[in-house]
């Protein structure tokens, strides 16, 4: 019997803060400002992994633009 690995579909703000190495307050600010996309599910915010990747890519692109 093959093992089934369930991958998470989305992350909490705290999980994203941990992934990015940011504090929870900074991450919440990024989410509320729209820098990191999110959806509200009940009282909680959820963030798709691709949205975290989009944020990281935007930061890299901005940094490369400043270096040029």
N, C-alpha and C positions, 0 to 999 in steps of 0.2 A: 504494500500500500504506500503510495507516494504521500509525502508530507505536503500540506498546503500552507503556504506562507501568505498571510494577509498583510498587505502593505497599507499603511495609513493613508487615507485620502486627503486629510487636511490636518493642520496643526493648530494648537492654541498659541496665544500671544507669548506665553511663558516658554513654550517649546521653541518658538522662532527666536526669542531673545537668546536662549541657550545655544542654538545653532549658529547664530551670528556673533556670539560673544559679546552681546550688548546687555545692558541692564534692562529690567522689565519696564521701567519708566520711559527710557529712550525708545524702546520698541513700541510701547503703547502710543507714544507721540507720533512715531512714524506711521503707525496704522491709522490713527485718527486724522492725521494730515493727508492721508491718501498716498504717501510715498510707498507704503506697502499695502497692496490691495487686500481687502478682507470682506467677509460677509458676516452679518449678525444672525446668529441662530439663537432665538430666545434672548437671554441676557448676555450670551457669550459671543465673542468674535472668533471666527475660524479663518485660517489662511491656507490656501492651496500651495503645495510645494512649488509649483511653477511660478506662483506670485513671488515667492522668496527669491527664486532664480532671477526673475525679472528685476527685482530691486537690486540685487547684487550686480547684474549686468549694467543697470543704469548708473550705479555708483562707479563702476569701472570705466564706462564710457565717458562719464563726466571727468574723471581723473585723467584719462587719456587726452581729452580735449583741453584740459588746463596745461598739460605737459607740452602740448604742441605749440 
